[in-house]
Amino acid sequence: MNTHPLYDRLLRASCVRGAGVLILCFVASLSLARAADRPNILLILADNWRWPTAGVLGDPMAITPAFDRIAREGVVFTHTFNPVPSCSPTRSCLLTGRQAHELGERANLWSGFPQDTPVFTQLLRAAGYTLGYSGKPWAPGNIEVSGWKENPVGPKFAHFAEFQARRTQANAPFFFWLGNTDTATRGGKHPYLAAARTRLDPARLTIPPELPDCPEVRDDLLNYYGGVMQLDAEAARAIATLEKSGDLENTVIIYTSDNGWQLPRGLANCYDAGSRVPLAIRWGKNLRAGRTVDAFVNVADLGPTILELAGLTPPPVMTMRSLKKLLLDQPDPTPRDAVFMERERHADVRRDHLSYPVRAIRTRDFLYLHNLRPDRWPAGDPDVFFIHGRPYGDVDTTHVKDYLLAHQHEPAIAPYFARIFGRRPAEELYDLRRDPHQLTNIADQPAYADTLAQLRARVRTWMTETHDPRLDPNYDAWDHFPYYGKPTPR
């Protein structure tokens, strides 16, 4: 790829002097548009919110008037997936606009964040944007060990209204990261269950087929819906603040999630429950209201998208693909018939700090996963209790997890337990036309041999084009990066 010669010199110098500062200066020096002419940007990034939990997406249990409004007055994307089904790795990809395997330790949960590649927030700051965040920023991880004086997303505020009230340069555009955490459980507790019961009818719950129908599952689901209500209420408050200040029509509002839900077979899994998320974007009269985009997009595509919406050119090291043309309903030559996903180490829950590496592709009709270390436990070792105080630590503590552990040997529960916690083969293939919940692996069926070979080849090509170190079958550096999380007391 051809780049500006000054950029090349700065990038080479970054090995000695630090890529971030130099590239920021470069982008700022090339910026031609006046900051005051650029849109504000509000990113509402949920934690553990899966597709299609929103009223406008057809979920009758989801009370989401703010998201529904953004979708109704903007553009809703129907096939949005995370680069990694894990929070801080996805946030790393979003900030840098790069694939997780291009980011070293940042592909792991609870990592550091080296200052060796540009991040879009700092590029915005160099171009005149005022930054701020509330809630969950880039996390969990250790920014101090990498030399950051503040979180990579910017300075912290109690909430968006405080940021708006304290902005000193009213004529400068802003970027605000609203990092909501309200869809999550808290160590197996149910902080949103009571609120959900006051507004939702438990009899209307749809139990996903990968989970048993029992009181524990129903309580976890109601708590999740209550968390989604809290998430959307916070989003509504931010939108009301924009309306009050007169900034709504010149603000790009991006509303999405860092990964799927926290229930078993969701978070940390490349199945849809862990990787497919809602996404809607509003930008006043700049977007045709109520439009639906069915192209496959990645949450990490938002990094270069935000830069382009701000009038900046993403640096060449950002390998993800801007959604600007899709947003503006313009021809986009980029093929978007599939999305690639991956994962490395989620929690530190295997002997010798081992990861569970996966490379995957999701098309309209199929999901293919290549489990690179099938000899390891995908949900964490059954006898390592470093985090959550329970076995299989890559599955967060919920009531349904505890129920499955307690009843794992019962004939009615054993199939659920095996699907969630058991070892998996090297390859998984699911026909979504017949099996939308991805319950039956058909990788060994002769009728699907051609499809399996084609998807395997596409994953291999993607890994090659993006210089994935896992092309070397013996590469295991992600097992050796530091893990900065603390053990859970037992």
Order of alpha helices (4+ residues) and beta strands (2+ residues): alpha-alpha-beta-alpha-beta-alpha-beta-alpha-beta-beta-alpha-beta-alpha-alpha-beta-alpha-beta-beta-alpha-alpha-beta-beta-beta-alpha-alpha-beta-alpha
